[in-house]
Amino acid sequence: MDLYTRNTMKAMLWFFLLTWGVLPLVAAGPRGALVTALDVALLVVNVAQCVVGTRRIGPAYDDYLGHGAFPRRLLVAPAVLLGVGTALISVLTATDARSVFPLLLTDLPIALMIPYALLVPVRTFLLHCLGYAAVVVAVFAGAGVRGMELVAPLPTVVITGALMLITVRPGAWGLRNMWQAEEARDVQARLAVAEERLRFGRDMHDVLGRNLAVIALKSELAVELAERGRPEAVAQMIEVQRIARESQREVREVVRGYREADLGVELDGARGVLEAAGIDCAVTGTAAGLPAGVQSALGWVVREATTNVLRHGNARRCTIRLAAGLASDGPAVTPAVTLVVENDGVPDRAPAAPGSGLAGLRERLAPMGGTLEAARTGERFVLTATVPLHNAAETGAGPGAGPGLGAELGGKPSGEPGGKPSGDPGGKPGEKPGEKPGGKPGSAPVESLGEELAV
C-alpha cells in the first residue's frame, strides 16, 4: 500500500507532463522560431520539474508519516523551476496567439504542490496557492497579457491546488493510519510476550518459592538436630530430599504446559487469526477424545500451517479438516487421526530454500509414527498430517482418550467387555485399593505443603 501510494503520485507528475506539458509543441497554429525555442525551453523545464519532484515525494511522505524529517532546502530547486516556468508561460502567452499557455498552469505547479501539501497544514497550503495565483497574475500583467488570459490563471491555480490537496492528503492520511495500526500490532505482540514472561515468572515463583522456603527451613532444622546428635536429623533430610524431587516434578509440569499445544485451542485460534486477516476459514472436526500427545503434535501442525498461510502467497480461503480414519502400518491397518490444511493463493514461484518449519513438524510426529505430507496442485497447497493412535499411546501420548474422536476408532473404554474394569486394582481377591499385598495400607501422598508444615 505504501509503495502503491508513492508510485501513484510519481506517475501523476509524468501523466500531466505527457498530456498537458506537450501542448505548446502539438497545438495547431502558426508559430515563429522564437516561440518554438520558448516552447522547447518550457518543455525542458517541465521535464526537470518532474525529475526533481519525483525525488522529493518519498521524503515528503516520510516526513508526513513521521519516519524522517524533510529538509526544507529540498524545496528550493522545485520553487526555482516553478518560477522559471511561470516566466516562460507569461512570455509565451504575450507573444503567441494560440492561447494554450494559461492551461499549462494546471500542470506546472504540481511538482511542487504534491510534496508541499504533505509538509504544511491545509490552511497554509491554500493560502500559499492563493499567493502564487496572485504572483502569476502580476507576472502576466507585467508581460503585457490582457483580457481573459490575464484573469484565467487565478481560478486555474486555485482549482489545481485544491485538487492536489484532496488527492494527496486523504491517501497519506490512510497510509498513516495503516502504519499506526501496524505499529499497534507490534506493540500488542510485545506486550503479549511481556505478559507471558510475567505469567511464567509468577508460576515459577508459585512452584519454587514455597518449596525452597520449606527446604531451607527443614535444612536448618536438620543441622541443629545433627549438632545435638539427634536421630531426627536423618528424617528431616529425607523430607528435604522428597520436597526437592517434588519441586523438580512440578517445574517439569510447568515447562511442559508451556511447550505443549492444545489442538482445540489452536483450531479456534487459527480460525480467528485467518478471518482477522481477511481469509475465509472453515474448520471441521473436533479434538475431543484425542490423547494429549496427539493433540499437542497436531496443534503445532495447525500453528505452523496457519503461519505459512499468512506469510506465503495471497490466500483467500483456507480449510482445516480433522477426521478419524485408518492408516496402513506395514501389512496392518491401524486407527489413525488425519489433519488436512488446504489453502489457495499459492505463489507461482516456490521459495529458493525450504524452511525448517515442516522439518520440525516431521520430527515431532516421528516418535508417534506419524507422517507429514505437503503437496501443491495449481494454486492450492495441501498439508496432511497423519498420526496412528496406537503408536501415540505407546510413546506416552498420555491418557484422556475418552468418548469422542478416539472412541470412534474402535477403542474399548474401560468397564466394557474386553476392557479392564476401571475399579479393579489388579490385586488379589479381598485386597482393597491402595493397600499392598498383606493388607497393609500404602503410603498416601501428602496433599499440600501446608499439611507438611502442620505435621
C-alpha positions in Angstrom: 0.0 0.0 0.0 2.8 2.4 0.9 4.7 1.7 -2.4 1.5 1.9 -4.4 0.6 5.4 -3.0 4.1 6.8 -3.5 4.4 5.5 -7.1 0.9 6.8 -7.9 1.9 10.3 -7.0 5.1 10.0 -9.0 3.2 8.7 -12.0 0.8 11.6 -11.8 3.7 14.0 -12.5 4.6 12.3 -15.7 1.0 11.8 -16.7 0.4 15.6 -16.6 3.6 16.2 -18.5 2.6 13.9 -21.3 -1.0 15.3 -21.5 -0.6 19.0 -20.8 3.1 19.8 -20.9 3.5 19.0 -24.6 0.6 21.2 -25.7 2.8 24.1 -26.9 4.6 21.7 -29.3 1.5 19.9 -30.7 -1.1 22.8 -30.7 -2.2 23.9 -34.2 -1.5 27.3 -35.5 1.4 29.4 -36.8 4.5 30.0 -34.6 7.8 31.6 -35.3 11.3 30.4 -34.4 11.3 32.4 -31.1 8.1 30.8 -30.0 9.3 27.3 -30.9 12.5 27.9 -28.9 10.5 29.1 -25.9 8.2 26.0 -26.3 11.2 23.7 -26.1 12.6 25.6 -23.2 9.3 25.3 -21.3 9.2 21.5 -22.0 12.8 21.1 -20.7 11.8 23.0 -17.5 8.7 20.8 -17.2 10.8 17.6 -17.5 13.3 18.9 -15.0 10.4 19.6 -12.6 9.1 16.0 -12.9 12.6 14.6 -12.2 13.2 16.8 -9.2 9.6 16.4 -7.9 9.8 12.6 -8.2 12.8 12.6 -5.9 11.0 14.9 -3.3 7.8 12.8 -3.0 9.4 10.0 -1.0 11.0 12.2 1.7 7.8 14.2 1.9 5.8 11.1 2.7 8.4 10.0 5.2 8.0 13.4 6.9 4.2 13.2 7.0 4.3 9.6 8.4 6.9 10.5 11.0 9.6 8.2 9.5 12.1 11.0 8.9 12.4 14.8 8.6 12.1 16.6 5.3 14.9 19.3 4.8 13.2 22.5 3.7 16.2 23.2 1.4 14.9 20.4 -0.9 12.1 22.8 -1.8 14.4 25.4 -3.3 15.0 23.6 -6.6 11.3 22.9 -7.4 10.5 26.5 -6.4 13.1 27.9 -8.8 12.0 25.7 -11.6 8.4 26.8 -11.0 9.4 30.5 -11.2 11.3 29.9 -14.4 8.4 28.0 -15.9 5.9 30.7 -14.9 8.1 33.4 -16.5 8.3 31.4 -19.7 4.5 30.9 -19.8 3.9 34.6 -19.3 6.2 35.5 -22.2 4.6 32.8 -24.5 1.1 34.0 -23.6 2.0 37.5 -24.5 3.8 36.6 -27.8 1.9 33.6 -29.1 -1.7 33.9 -30.3 -2.7 30.2 -29.8 -3.9 30.9 -26.3 -3.0 27.5 -24.9 -0.4 28.6 -22.4 -2.6 29.6 -19.5 -3.7 25.9 -19.5 -0.2 24.9 -18.6 -0.7 26.4 -15.1 -2.7 23.2 -14.5 0.5 21.1 -15.0 3.4 23.4 -14.0 2.8 23.7 -10.2 2.1 20.0 -9.5 5.7 19.1 -9.0 5.9 21.4 -6.0 2.3 21.1 -4.8 2.4 17.3 -4.2 5.3 17.3 -1.6 4.3 20.7 -0.2 0.7 19.5 0.5 2.3 16.9 2.8 4.6 19.3 4.6 2.3 22.2 5.7 -1.2 22.4 7.2 -4.1 22.6 4.9 -4.9 26.2 5.6 -1.3 27.3 5.0 -1.2 25.3 1.7 -4.4 27.0 0.4 -3.1 30.5 1.4 0.2 29.9 -0.4 -1.8 28.7 -3.5 -3.7 32.0 -3.5 -0.4 33.9 -3.1 1.1 32.0 -6.1 -2.0 32.8 -8.2 -1.7 36.5 -7.3 2.0 36.4 -8.3 1.1 34.7 -11.6 -1.5 37.4 -12.4 1.1 40.1 -11.6 3.7 38.4 -13.8 1.2 38.1 -16.7 0.3 41.7 -16.4 3.9 42.7 -16.4 4.4 40.7 -19.6 1.6 42.6 -21.3 -1.1 40.0 -21.1 -4.6 41.4 -21.1 -8.2 40.3 -21.1 -9.4 36.8 -20.1 -5.9 35.4 -20.4 -4.8 37.7 -17.5 -7.7 36.5 -15.3 -7.6 32.8 -16.2 -4.5 31.9 -14.1 -6.3 32.8 -10.8 -9.0 30.2 -10.8 -6.7 27.7 -12.6 -4.1 27.8 -9.9 -6.6 27.7 -7.1 -8.5 24.7 -8.5 -5.3 22.8 -9.3 -4.1 23.4 -5.7 -7.5 22.2 -4.2 -7.4 19.1 -6.5 -3.9 18.3 -5.4 -4.9 18.7 -1.7 -7.9 16.4 -1.9 -5.8 13.9 -3.9 -2.6 13.8 -1.8 -3.8 14.3 1.8 -6.5 11.6 2.1 -4.2 9.0 0.7 -1.4 10.0 3.0 -3.8 10.0 5.9 -5.0 6.5 5.2 -1.4 5.4 4.8 -0.5 6.9 8.2 -3.5 5.1 9.8 -2.2 1.8 8.2 1.3 2.3 9.7 -0.1 3.2 13.1 -2.2 0.1 13.1 0.9 -1.9 12.1 2.8 -0.4 15.0 -0.1 -1.0 17.3 0.0 -4.7 16.4 3.7 -4.8 17.1 3.2 -3.2 20.5 0.4 -5.6 21.2 2.7 -8.5 20.3 5.5 -7.2 22.5 3.0 -6.7 25.4 1.7 -10.2 25.0 5.3 -11.6 25.2 6.0 -9.5 28.3 2.7 -10.6 29.8 3.6 -14.2 29.1 7.0 -13.8 30.7 5.4 -12.3 33.8 3.0 -15.2 33.9 5.7 -17.7 33.5 7.7 -16.0 36.3 4.7 -15.9 38.5 4.1 -19.6 38.0 7.7 -20.5 38.7 7.6 -18.4 41.8 4.5 -20.1 43.0 6.0 -23.5 42.3 9.5 -23.0 43.7 9.3 -20.1 46.1 7.2 -22.0 48.7 9.1 -25.3 48.3 12.5 -23.6 48.5 11.4 -21.8 51.7 10.4 -25.2 53.3 13.7 -26.8 52.1 15.7 -24.0 53.7 13.6 -24.3 57.0 14.0 -28.1 57.2 17.7 -28.0 56.3 18.3 -25.5 59.2 16.3 -27.8 61.5 18.3 -30.8 60.4 21.6 -29.0 61.0 20.5 -28.1 64.5 19.4 -31.7 65.2 22.6 -33.1 63.8 24.7 -30.8 66.0 22.8 -32.1 69.0 23.2 -35.7 67.9 19.5 -36.2 67.5 18.5 -39.1 65.1 15.5 -37.0 63.8 18.0 -35.1 61.6 18.0 -38.0 59.1 14.2 -37.9 58.9 14.4 -34.2 58.2 16.9 -34.6 55.4 14.8 -37.4 53.9 11.9 -34.9 53.9 14.1 -32.3 52.2 15.0 -34.8 49.5 11.4 -35.6 48.9 10.4 -32.0 48.6 13.3 -31.3 46.2 12.1 -34.1 44.0 8.5 -32.9 44.2 9.7 -29.4 43.1 11.6 -30.9 40.2 8.5 -32.7 39.1 6.4 -29.5 39.4 8.9 -27.5 37.4 8.8 -30.1 34.6 5.0 -29.8 34.6 5.1 -26.1 34.3 7.6 -26.2 31.4 5.7 -28.9 29.7 2.5 -27.0 30.0 4.1 -24.0 28.1 5.6 -26.2 25.4 2.6 -28.3 24.6 -0.1 -27.0 22.3 -3.8 -27.8 22.8 -5.4 -28.8 19.5 -8.8 -27.4 20.2 -7.3 -24.0 21.2 -5.1 -24.0 18.2 -8.0 -24.7 15.8 -10.1 -21.8 17.3 -7.0 -19.6 17.2 -6.3 -20.4 13.6 -9.8 -19.6 12.6 -9.7 -16.3 14.4 -6.3 -15.2 13.1 -7.1 -16.1 9.5 -10.5 -14.5 9.5 -9.0 -11.4 11.0 -6.5 -11.3 8.1 -9.5 -11.4 5.6 -9.1 -15.2 4.8 -12.3 -17.3 4.8 -11.5 -20.2 7.1 -13.6 -23.3 7.6 -12.8 -25.9 10.4 -14.4 -29.3 10.5 -13.9 -32.0 13.1 -13.3 -31.9 16.9 -10.3 -32.7 19.0 -12.3 -34.1 21.9 -11.2 -37.6 22.9 -7.7 -37.5 21.4 -4.7 -38.3 23.5 -2.8 -35.3 24.9 0.3 -36.1 22.9 -1.6 -36.3 19.7 -3.3 -33.0 20.4 0.0 -31.4 21.2 1.7 -32.6 18.0 -1.3 -31.7 15.7 -1.7 -28.4 17.5 1.9 -27.5 16.4 0.9 -28.5 12.8 -2.1 -26.2 12.9 0.1 -23.4 14.2 2.8 -23.8 11.6 0.3 -24.2 8.8 -1.5 -21.0 9.8 1.8 -19.1 9.9 2.6 -20.4 6.4 -0.8 -19.3 5.0 -0.3 -15.8 6.4 3.3 -15.4 5.4 3.4 -17.0 1.9 1.1 -16.3 -1.0 -2.2 -14.4 -1.0 -4.7 -16.9 0.3 -8.4 -16.1 0.1 -9.8 -19.3 1.6 -8.4 -22.0 3.9 -10.0 -25.3 5.0 -8.9 -27.3 8.1 -10.3 -30.8 8.4 -9.7 -33.2 11.3 -11.1 -36.7 10.9 -10.7 -40.2 12.2 -9.8 -43.0 9.8 -7.4 -45.8 9.1 -3.7 -45.8 8.2 -1.5 -48.5 6.8 1.3 -49.7 9.1 3.1 -52.2 7.0 0.8 -55.1 6.3 -1.6 -54.0 9.1 -4.2 -51.2 9.1 -4.5 -49.2 12.3 -6.8 -46.5 13.6 -5.4 -43.0 12.9 -6.3 -39.4 13.0 -5.7 -37.1 10.0 -5.4 -33.4 9.9 -5.6 -31.6 6.5 -4.9 -27.9 5.9 -5.7 -26.7 2.4 -5.4 -23.1 1.1 -5.4 -21.3 -2.2 -3.3 -18.3 -3.4 0.0 -20.2 -3.6 2.7 -18.0 -5.3 3.8 -19.1 -8.8 7.5 -19.4 -7.8 8.4 -21.7 -5.0 10.9 -20.5 -2.3 14.6 -20.9 -3.2 15.4 -22.8 0.1 12.9 -24.9 2.1 12.2 -23.6 5.6 12.7 -25.5 8.8 9.1 -25.4 10.0 7.9 -28.6 8.1 11.1 -30.4 9.1 10.5 -29.6 12.7 6.9 -30.9 12.4 8.1 -34.2 11.0 10.4 -34.5 13.9 7.5 -34.0 16.3 5.4 -36.6 14.5 8.1 -39.2 14.0 8.1 -40.6 17.6 4.4 -41.3 17.3 4.8 -43.0 13.9 3.1 -40.0 12.3 3.7 -38.6 8.8 3.6 -35.2 7.2 3.0 -34.6 3.5 3.0 -31.3 1.6 1.6 -31.1 -1.9 0.9 -28.3 -4.4 -1.8 -28.6 -7.1 -2.1 -25.4 -9.2 -2.9 -22.5 -6.9 -3.7 -24.8 -3.9 -1.4 -26.1 -1.2 -2.3 -29.1 0.9 -0.6 -30.1 4.2 -1.6 -33.5 5.6 -0.6 -34.9 9.0 -1.5 -38.4 10.0 -0.9 -40.0 13.5 -1.6 -43.6 14.2 -3.3 -43.7 17.6 -1.8 -47.0 18.9 1.7 -45.6 18.3 0.8 -42.4 20.1 -0.4 -44.3 23.1 2.8 -46.4 23.2 5.0 -43.4 23.1 3.4 -41.8 26.1 0.9 -39.6 24.3 -1.0 -39.6 27.6 -4.4 -40.7 28.7 -7.5 -38.8 28.1 -8.9 -40.6 25.0 -12.4 -40.5 26.4 -15.5 -40.8 24.3 -15.2 -38.7 21.2 -12.9 -39.0 18.2 -10.8 -41.7 19.9 -13.8 -43.8 20.7 -15.0 -43.7 17.1 -11.9 -45.6 16.0 -12.9 -48.8 17.7 -11.2 -48.4 21.1 -12.9 -50.1 24.1 -13.3 -47.9 27.1 -12.7 -49.3 30.5 -15.6 -51.1 32.0 -16.9 -52.6 28.7 -16.5 -56.2 27.6 -12.9 -56.8 26.5 -11.6 -54.0 28.6 -10.2 -54.0 32.1 -12.7 -52.8 34.7 -11.7 -49.4 35.9 -12.3 -50.2 39.6 -10.1 -53.4 39.6 -6.7 -52.6 41.0 -5.3 -55.8 39.7 -4.5 -57.3 43.1 -5.6 -60.4 44.8 -9.2 -61.1 45.8 -10.1 -59.4 49.1 -7.5 -56.7 48.8 -8.6 -53.1 49.0 -7.5 -50.4 46.6 -4.5 -48.5 47.9 -3.3 -51.5 50.0 -0.2 -53.5 49.5 -0.3 -57.3 49.5 -0.7 -58.4 53.0 -3.4 -55.9 53.9 -1.1 -53.0 54.9 -2.2 -49.6 53.8 0.0 -48.0 51.2 1.6 -44.6 51.8 -0.7 -41.8 50.6 0.8 -38.7 49.0 0.8 -35.5 51.0 -2.0 -33.3 49.7 -0.3 -29.9 50.3 2.8 -28.3 51.6 0.7 -26.7 54.3 -0.2 -30.1 55.7 3.6 -31.0 55.7 4.4 -27.9 57.8 1.5 -28.6 60.1 2.9 -32.1 60.8 
